[in-house]
């Protein structure tokens, strides 16, 4: 069997002698030093599902676009109340808001359902290709890597890719549409008030970029150390009889505890950075609301805007 595997490996890419986990063959592209290239490679798996992908894009655009009408309608409702235009006009706006949010929910729910199916089909093909490729790799490749590390690539890393395909890609697309739509609507409603809300925007971009770069490095280290820990677990479990026969339980426990402590520290570091984003965004968003309320209140007093427009801006 070893001879036949060696013969197979002669035609397969041979791993380089680099650090463990970053040799040739399958692992050579694991670190995604070129994110655009990685996304292009993943996009190949979406080509057989191009119709479903186009439908997802359309549903995301519809859901996002229709949802953006909600704060605008809310503002018009506030103006109707302020002018005393009567319950009929207010009731029509309420019905329109209900319709807007129902359509937005249906579009987003349908989008999520389609994305889940497409992502799992893509992951099924990717897992099959990775497993098939492993059968062509050389003995030297497997000798230079632990089974736990390879299992971590096939499970933990695959789960990360699955989350990107099923959640992050659509969230990014919807987020960009929302950002562009909100900016356009605000500048159409009141350019001066829109400029006032942009004060905190550069701070948001800067903080997200800073925290994002540190988070990426921390999670890369976390995945590497988690692979090491999985390797120790697999080796200890498969060789438990040998460990017990030679009385090496203490050494096995110490080795596991050391690797487990490293994963704990690196994981805490990574999650701390990741969890910093939302509180910082919350502080800046509240600062934006204060700016809108202060500037908008002054503009409403001097007749440059309406209370309903201020309400719409706060909603956006």
C-alpha atoms as one frame of an Amber mdcrd trajectory, in Angstrom:
protein
   0.000   0.000   0.000   2.856   2.312   0.811   4.404   1.565  -2.583   1.189
   2.362  -4.432   0.755   5.592  -2.483   4.327   6.567  -3.256   3.676   5.947
  -6.951   0.583   8.147  -6.773   2.510  10.879  -5.050   5.098  11.165  -7.828
   2.523  12.932 -10.000   1.128  15.012  -7.143   2.484  18.342  -5.864   5.164
  17.693  -3.301   5.064  19.706  -0.089   7.932  21.978   0.692  10.095  21.598
   3.776   8.645  24.732   5.393   6.984  25.075   8.786   4.421  22.557   9.852
   1.029  23.278   8.338   2.393  25.533   5.615   4.009  23.099   3.230   3.018
  22.352  -0.318   0.022  20.592  -1.762  -3.301  21.268  -0.153  -1.969  23.447
   2.658   0.003  25.833   0.504  -2.988  28.143  -0.041  -4.427  27.891   3.465
  -3.226  31.246   4.764  -5.021  33.292   2.102  -2.218  35.800   1.671  -4.122
  36.957  -1.407  -7.762  37.401  -0.301  -8.942  38.392  -3.767  -7.365  35.301
  -5.273  -8.965  33.156  -2.588 -12.400  34.674  -3.253 -11.952  34.078  -6.985
 -11.179  30.428  -6.288 -14.248  30.117  -4.066 -16.331  31.856  -6.750 -15.633
  28.905  -9.075 -17.762  26.753  -6.806 -20.657  29.199  -7.181 -20.681  29.092
 -11.005 -22.915  25.974 -11.218 -25.414  27.829  -9.023 -25.281  31.166 -10.860
 -29.070  31.440 -11.165 -29.559  30.971  -7.455 -26.758  33.479  -6.752 -28.385
  36.060  -9.042 -31.709  35.486  -7.297 -30.023  36.017  -3.925 -28.508  39.292
  -5.152 -31.913  40.420  -6.417 -33.648  39.495  -3.149 -30.934  41.248  -1.128
 -31.362  44.393  -3.208 -35.160  44.269  -2.855 -35.056  43.565   0.886 -32.517
  46.291   1.545 -34.147  48.846  -0.742 -37.644  48.304   0.590 -36.378  48.310
   4.182 -34.810  51.736   3.635 -38.278  53.189   3.093 -39.235  52.462   6.714
 -37.455  55.384   8.443 -38.603  57.756   5.687 -42.236  56.759   6.220 -41.785
  57.108   9.973 -40.587  60.669   9.471 -43.558  61.471   7.263 -45.847  60.060
   9.944 -44.291  62.357  12.538 -44.854  65.330  10.212 -48.485  64.279   9.703
 -48.994  64.245  13.478 -47.204  67.594  13.864 -49.391  69.234  11.181 -52.573
  67.646  12.498 -53.466  66.229   9.075 -55.853  63.692  10.536 -55.987  59.980
  11.255 -56.654  59.010   7.641 -53.258  60.166   6.423 -51.524  58.646   9.444
 -53.332  55.325   8.951 -52.195  55.148   5.314 -48.579  55.716   6.371 -48.868
  53.017   9.045 -50.209  50.534   6.462 -47.373  51.456   4.101 -44.812  50.860
   6.865 -46.317  47.467   7.671 -46.214  46.523   3.971 -42.621  47.712   3.636
 -41.375  45.675   6.585 -43.324  42.557   5.565 -41.866  42.648   2.027 -38.390
  43.290   3.452 -38.714  40.344   5.849 -39.955  37.992   3.103 -37.094  39.000
   0.792 -34.469  38.554   3.496 -35.929  35.236   4.688 -36.042  33.864   1.119
 -32.501  35.072   0.543 -31.268  33.284   3.682 -33.008  30.045   2.699 -31.476
  30.034  -0.799 -28.016  31.013   0.464 -28.029  28.175   3.007 -28.742  25.588
   0.294 -26.185  26.962  -2.164 -23.491  27.294   0.508 -23.921  23.686   1.641
 -23.724  22.395  -1.948 -20.529  24.388  -2.453 -19.093  23.055   0.803 -19.991
  19.482  -0.175 -18.004  19.828  -3.399 -15.098  21.560  -1.644 -14.880  18.847
   1.034 -14.957  16.114  -1.610 -12.181  17.751  -3.618 -10.029  18.235  -0.518
 -10.470  14.621   0.539  -9.745  13.384  -2.991  -6.618  15.539  -3.122  -5.397
  14.110   0.176  -5.309  10.671  -1.446  -2.688  11.903  -3.935  -0.280  13.487
  -1.432   3.065  11.955  -0.530   4.066  10.064   2.583   6.453  12.932   3.393
   3.456  15.271   3.530   1.691  13.145   6.155   4.895  12.499   8.081   5.446
  16.251   8.512   1.936  16.923   9.851  -0.110  15.517  12.704  -3.466  13.894
  12.064  -5.104  16.401  14.405  -3.766  19.315  12.380  -5.160  17.868   9.157
  -8.481  17.159  10.871  -8.556  20.776  12.027  -8.153  21.885   8.399 -10.979
  19.602   7.308 -13.352  20.607  10.123 -12.616  23.952  11.809 -11.307  25.693
   8.688 -14.151  24.271   6.614 -16.645  25.604   9.151 -15.051  29.044   8.836
 -15.380  28.945   5.040 -18.990  27.800   5.391 -19.794  30.778   7.635 -18.246
  33.154   5.111 -20.302  31.706   2.258 -23.609  31.445   4.114 -23.476  34.628
   6.217 -20.670  37.110   5.673 -20.879  37.488   1.885 -24.593  38.346   1.885
 -24.193  40.562   4.959 -21.391  42.459   3.230 -23.466  42.957   0.081 -26.540
  44.071   2.037 -24.379  46.307   4.223 -22.873  48.102   1.229 -26.323  48.598
  -0.323 -27.656  49.914   2.983 -24.763  52.332   3.413 -25.078  53.743  -0.113
 -28.872  53.936   0.121 -28.860  55.654   3.513 -26.331  58.264   2.377 -28.288
  59.025  -0.796 -31.593  59.365   1.037 -30.129  61.566   3.777 -28.507  63.940
   1.290 -31.774  64.148  -0.664 -33.749  64.880   2.516 -31.379  67.500   3.931
 -27.766  67.921   2.713 -26.673  70.083   5.662 -27.997  67.655   8.257 -26.469
  64.779   6.286 -23.053  66.451   6.444 -23.470  66.817  10.211 -24.050  63.067
  10.585 -20.824  62.348   8.663 -18.658  63.750  11.471 -18.259  60.385  13.187
 -18.031  58.386   9.940 -14.225  58.673   9.447 -13.757  57.565  13.066 -15.920
  54.499  12.420 -13.934  53.549   9.315 -10.609  54.055  11.102 -11.591  52.027
  14.166 -13.030  49.175  12.124  -9.852  49.032  10.020  -7.574  49.081  13.076
  -9.513  46.510  15.085 -10.127  44.371  11.986  -6.421  44.031  11.194  -5.594
  43.011  14.765  -8.550  40.618  14.892  -7.417  38.903  11.685  -3.925  38.294
  13.053  -5.286  37.041  16.368  -7.705  34.565  14.771  -5.006  33.311  12.409
  -2.862  32.461  15.442  -5.891  30.922  17.145  -6.575  28.573  14.205  -2.912
  27.524  14.119  -2.746  26.794  17.869  -6.109  25.024  17.748  -4.702  22.732
  15.063  -1.752  21.948  17.344  -4.098  21.153  20.243  -6.213  18.883  18.040
  -3.039  17.102  16.963  -2.101  16.416  20.598  -5.620  15.162  21.330  -5.619
  12.822  18.356  -2.140  11.455  19.044  -2.839  10.910  22.739  -6.202   9.274
  22.114  -4.963   6.928  19.379  -1.836   6.058  21.402  -3.494   5.851  24.837
  -2.435   2.223  25.346   1.199   3.113  24.700   0.971   6.086  27.078  -0.427
   3.875  29.831   2.022   1.028  29.138   5.029   3.336  29.650   3.478   5.364
  32.470   3.531   8.633  30.517   0.163   9.946  31.736   1.745  12.889  33.562
   3.724  13.923  30.510   0.623  13.641  28.288  -1.391  15.745  30.735   1.336
  18.385  30.948   1.669  18.563  27.166  -2.093  18.927  26.746  -2.399  21.533
  29.507   0.355  23.654  27.967  -1.259  23.598  24.503  -4.711  24.156  26.006
  -3.444  27.205  27.904  -1.962  28.650  24.708  -5.303  28.217  22.913  -7.122
  29.842  25.836  -4.862  32.894  25.831  -4.872  33.319  22.056  -8.645  32.706
  21.881  -9.317  35.268  24.616  -7.094  37.758  22.811  -8.890  37.184  19.488
 -12.408  37.334  20.936 -11.585  40.479  22.911 -10.652  42.281  19.705 -13.719
  40.923  17.900 -16.079  41.991  20.695 -14.624  45.509  20.801 -16.232  46.471
  17.489 -19.882  46.578  18.562 -19.384  48.686  21.741 -17.262  51.177  19.801
 -19.868  51.354  17.038 -22.549  51.833  19.697 -20.720  54.789  21.233 -20.174
  56.447  17.866 -23.777  55.758  16.802 -25.074  57.388  19.980 -22.769  60.339
  19.328 -24.285  60.589  15.851 -27.805  60.612  17.318 -26.764  63.435  19.647
 -25.396  65.386  16.673 -28.599  64.825  14.680 -30.766  65.809  17.637 -28.744
  68.948  18.400 -28.150  70.176  14.854 -31.568  69.032  13.663 -33.310  70.653
  16.613 -31.660  73.993  15.855 -32.540  73.663  12.151 -36.170  72.842  13.025
 -36.404  75.919  15.264 -35.189  78.235  12.477 -37.386  76.504   9.893 -34.660
  74.736   7.884 -36.092  71.235   8.410 -39.011  69.403   9.981 -39.295  67.226
  13.059 -40.209  64.304  10.823 -36.962  64.652   8.865 -35.020  64.560  12.142
 -36.902  61.376  13.101 -36.003  59.826   9.730 -32.324  60.723  10.207 -32.285
  59.130  13.658 -33.851  56.014  12.159 -31.206  55.873   9.435
